[in-house]
Each structure stands twice: as structure tokens, then as C-alpha cells.
Amino acid sequence: MNIGEIAKRAGVSRSTVSYALSGKRPVSTATAQRINDVIDELGYRPNASARALAEGRTRTLGLVIPPASARLTDVQLAFVASVVEAAAVHDHDVLLSPSGGDHDRSFERIVTGRRVDGVILMEILLQDPRVDRLTSADLPFVTIGHVEDPAASWWVDVDYAGLISRCVRHLADLGHQDVVLINRSDELVAAGYGPALRATTAFTTTAEECGINAHTVCCADEPAAGQACFEEIRTRWPDVTAAVTINEAALPGVQRALHRAGLDVPRDFSLTGVIADRLAEDFHPPLTAGDVPAVEMARMAVDLLLGQIGDESATPRHSMLAPPITLRSSTGARRRA
């Protein structure tokens, strides 16, 4: 069944049917109703490519993820899945594209090939060349995270600085005097990864305000690195009794190191941070944490992007999320010597 048959049965021209389907030109209510009745009767479903051509859009969103060689964290995986689901609600597909290193060619094809109507960017740097590239290409985009000067862009982010500060104050209230931040990798920090730098600043500033000793360490995003990192902490700073982290991929290794050291959580050592809620619940014992709302962030990002695509003259909008710190079982009072 095609548009010609619908036009014949509805007693209108093919172009009128096309306008009614695409909305590119107004069609009278009576005519639109007659066309819709025929469509319902015939069970017609427009070809996706034809509909995209009629609308002047691909009905596809680009999602730029970390390089394929990198292991996606639970938060990242949950976000990718949630973007796909949120886009499907609006009858859109999602095209995944890695970026970084050799994968930058893939990102450039997304930009120049106009394969997508807009782009969602993950893992934002304070000075991010991808943001500059999309801006110059005049392609709608939304970032997960924000650049150093974010006023002119569309974005969704978690208040890492605020959440890390609250974690430190929580540990200070429990009497901990020596704490450590287990950050993301050296490479990400050196590249200017926003959450890592904001977490570091908030951690050190809040610790100073609370009068406690603060240490920071970078850790690769993998369990083996987490184990080695915790062992390094025990060697370099034996007085540390609590850690704050934004490195969820390293957590299984940290847990192994705690077990090998014979440290009970939270009796001997407290652990908290900003982590995906599912991973926090799976930690033993369950982790006190600021739970990253990946599903909500994905939905908001898709809504922002579709709104921007529908009205490219709209004023940039953004949203900073500040989820509560969920008190579970991994933090407790500092054990007195």
C-alpha cells in the first residue's frame, strides 16, 4: 500500500496526503480526517526513509560515547540504554559513535555526513574540542556534563562538587580526620575531565574547611587498578580511615583490597562517593553515596535535544541535578585507637 492508493481512496492528490503526513503544509481538518480514516482502514505505515525525506530529518540521534577500547562503567552503560529507550518513545533511533584518538574520524563523519538530526555528547572536558566542532557545524547537541563556560550550550549534569562536599562533611561529622579521594585516571584528569577536576576542588576545599587531612589519588577505571590504588593508599597514608570516590569501575578492586587487609567496613574503614545506585546497592555492605540518576539524565537529554531540533532558535537550556546522599551501611564513626 502506498500514498497513491491512499490519495485515490480519500479523493485527494498525492501531495495533499504527503502534506498531511509530514505537516509541512496545512491541510483542512475535514481532509486530514478523511485521509486518517483511510490510513486506519488500510493499516498503512509510512516507510521510515520516505518519512524522513518528507520531514527533512533522519529521525536519528547521535550518541557519542567513550572509545570502544575503554570499558564503559555502570553509569555509562545505564545512560546509553536509557537514551535508546527515551529516543524510541519519540520514534527516533540512536546511532552510537566512539570518540577519542583514532575514533575521532567516526565523530567527524557524524558531524559532516548529517547522518543524525542532533548529537548527545558524553564525558565532557572543561575545554572540549568536540563542543567547539559541533558549535561551528551548527548541528544541535546536548552535553552530559558541561564545559568551563557553559552558558551558550545545552547540557545536563550532576553536581559533583556539591555531592563530594557533602560526602566529606558526612565523614567529618563521623569523626574521620584523614580522608582520601579516589579519583578517575591520570589521563582523564590531565585532559581536563570536568567531574574529576570539580570533585578534586570540592574535596580539598571542604576538607580544609572541616579541619581534616585530605589526600588525592588517581586510579584507572578497572578493578585491578582499584586494588592497587587502595594498597598504595594504605602504604602512603596509613592514618587514612575513609575514602570518597567517583571511580565506580575501580570499586570491586577496592573491595578486594579491603578484604585482603582484614578491614571491616564501616567498623575499620568508611567508603562513600558519587556512584550509580545499582552498584552502590551491590557493594558489600551497601554504599553510602550520591546516586547518579542515569535514567533521568538520559530522558532529559533526549527531551532537550528534540526541543532544540524543533526550534533551533531557542535559548540554550540546561539542568544541574543534585540527588540526595543515600545513607546505607558503608560509613560509620571513626574507630578510636
N, C-alpha and C positions, 0 to 999 in steps of 0.2 A: 504494500500500500504506500502511495506517495502523495505529495502535495497536490498534484494534478487531479487525482481521484477525489481528494477532499474538496477541492475547488469546484469540481463538477457537481458533486452531490449537494454542496452548500449553495450552488448557484452564484459563485463569486469568481473573481480572477485568481490566478496562482499568486500574483503579487499581494493581493489582499490577505490570502492565507499566510503568506510569509510575514507580512507586517503584523498580523495578529499573533503569530508565534514568537516573533522576535521583539515586538514592542517598539520597533524603530520608528513607526508612524502610527498615528491614532486611527482606530477603527471603531465604528459606531457600536454601541452596546448590543443592539439587536443583531448586527452582523457577527460580532465576536461570539455571541451566544449560539448563533446558528452554526458557526464553524466548530465551536467546542462540542456541541451536540453530535455533530458528525464524527469528530475525533473520538468521543466517548463510545459512539456506536461501533466504530471500526476498530477501536483499540489501538489507534496509531501512536507510535512512539518515534519522535524525530531522531534521525541519525545524529550522533554526537558531533561528528565532524561538520555536518551541514549546519547544525545549530550554532556551533562555534563560529563558522564562517558568517552566518547571518547576523550574529551578535557582535562580530568584530573582536571576539575574545576566544581564548583557548579553553576557558573553564578549568585551568590547571594552575596550581600554586607551586612555586619552587620552595623547597626547604633545604637550606644549606647547612650541612652537618659537619662535625669534625672529620679529619681524614679517615679513610677507610681502614688504615693501618692502626688507628687508635681504638682502644676498647671503649665503647660507649658505656657510661655509667648508668645506674638505675634511673636517675633523674632524667638523663638524656633519652634513654630508651622510652620511658614513660611519656616524655614530651613528644617524641616522634610519633608514637602510636596515637596519642591524643590529638595531634594536629591532623593526622589522616582521618580520624573519626569526625572531628569538628568540620573539616572540609567536606566530607561526604554528606553531612547534614544539609549543606548548601549546594549539593550536587556538583562538587568540584573534586578533581583528582589532585594528587600531590606527586611532584617529581623531586626525588632526593638527589642532591648533588654534594659531594665532599669538597672541601676547600683546604688550602694549605699545601705548600710545597708543589709537587708535580700535579696535584689536583686542581690547581688554580685554572688550568685550561678548561676544566669542567664548569667552573664558576663563570668563566668568560663566555662560554657557549650559552649559558643561561641568560646572560646579560644581552649579548649581541644577537642571539638567534631568535629572541622573542618567543621562546617556547612556552613561556608562562605569562600570566597576567600580573603577577606580583611575586615577591620573594619574602620569606621569613628567614632571618639570619640568626644562628646560634653562636655561643662562645664569643662574645664581643670584647674587643680590646679597647682601651681608652682612646687610642688613636688607631682606628680601624680602616685600612685602605679599601676594604670591601664596601664600607658605608660610603666613602667618597666616590667609588666607582658607580654604585647604584644611583647616587645623587646626580652625578654628571650624566648618566644614561637616561635620567628621567623615568625610571622604572619604579613603580610603587613598591615599598618594602617596609617591613616591621622588624625590629631587632629584639632579641631576647637578651636583655641586658642593655646598657646604654653607654655611649661614648662619653668622653670627658665633658664635652659641651653638647648636651642632648636636646636643647630647646627646639631645634629645627627638624627633629626626626620623630618618627612614630615608634614607640617601644613599650615593652612590658618587662618589669624587673622585680626581683626580690630585694628587700632592704637588708643586704648582707651586713652593712656597717651597723645598723640598728640591732639586728639579731645577735651578731657577735658580741656587741657591747653588753646586751642583756645576759648572754651566757657567762661572760666574765663577771658581771655583777652577781649573778647567781652563785658562782663558785666563791667569790669573795664573801658573800653572806654566809656560806657554809664553812668559812674559816680557812680556806686554802690561801697560802701565802706565796707559793711558787707554781706557776702555771705555764703551759706551752701551747702554742698554736701549731697544729699540723696542717700546713697549707698545701696547695697544689704544687705541681712540679716546678723545678728551677726554670725550665724553658718557658712555661706559661707566665710565670712571674716576670721574667726578663722581657717577654713580648708585650707586657702591659695588660694582662688579662684582668678585666675590671673587678670581678668578685674577689680575686686573690689580693689585689692591692688594697681594695676597700676594707677587706677583712683584716689585713695586717695593720692598717692605720687605726681602725677601731679597737683592735685587740690591744695594741701597745698604749694607745691614749687612755682607754678605760682602765687598764691595769695600773697605770701611773696614777690616775685619779683615785683608785681604790687603795693605793699604797701597797701593791703586791708586786712580786718579781715576775717579769714576763720574758719568755724566750720564744723564738720562732724558728721553725724548720720547714724546708720544702720537701715534698715527697712525691714521687712518681705515682701515677694513677693505676696502681696494681697492688694486689695483696702482698707479694714478696717484698715490695718496697715499703709497705706499711709495717711489716715485721722488722725489717732492718732499721727503719726510722725510729720505731719505739725503742729498740735496743740501743740505738745511738743516744736517744734522749736519756735513758737510764744511766749511760756511761758519762755523758757530758754534764747532766744536771740531776744528780741523784736525789736532790731535795724536792723535785717536782712531784706533786701529788694529784695533779689534774691536767687534762688536756681539752682543748677546744679544736674542732676540725671542720673543714669544708670539703675534705677529701674522702668521699664515701667509698671510692674504689679501693682505697687502702685499708679500710676498716677491718675486713676479715683478717688481714695480716697483723694489725694492731691487736686484735682479739687473741690470735695465736700467741703473740709475744707476751701478752698479759698472763695467759695461762702458763706458758713456759717459765715465766718469772715467779709463778706462785702468788700472783697478786689477785686479790678478790675485788671485784667491782660491785658496789662502791666502797666497801669497807677500807680497802687499801689504796684505791685509786679511783678518781671520778673522771667521767668522759661525757662530753656534750658537744654540740655543734649545730650546723645547718645541713640537714640531710633529708633525703626522700623518706616519707613516712613509712613506707613498706619496709625499707632497710632498717629504719630505726626500731620498728617492731620486731624484726627478725634478729636483731643483736641480742646477745645474752650477757647481762639482763637487758631488757628493752631500754633504748637510748633516749635520755632526755635531750630534746632537740627542737629547733625551729624547723617545722616540717615544710619542705618546698612543695607548693601546690601546683605540680606539673600539669595536671588536667585542667585546672582553672586558667593557668597561664596560656596553654595551647588554645583553649576556646577564645580567650580574649585576643590573642594574637591573630587568629583567623578572622574574628569579627572586625578588628581594627584594619586588617589588610583589605577585606572585602569592602569596608566602608570607604577606604582610601581609593580603591579601584573604581567604585561607583561615583566618587566625587573627588577627582584629583586636585581640585582647588581648595579642598577642605583644610582647615587649620590643623597642624600636627597635634596628635593626642598621645598620651602615654598614661601608664598606670604603675605605681610603685606598691607592691604588695608587702605587707608586714604580718605574716602569720604569727600566731602566739607560740611561745615556747611551751611545748608539751612536756610536763614533768612526768618522767617514767621512773626507772629504777637504777639508772647508771650514775647518778650523782648523790653524794652524801657528805656528811660533815668530815672535815679533815681529821684523820686519826692522830691522836696526840702521841708523841713519843713516850 
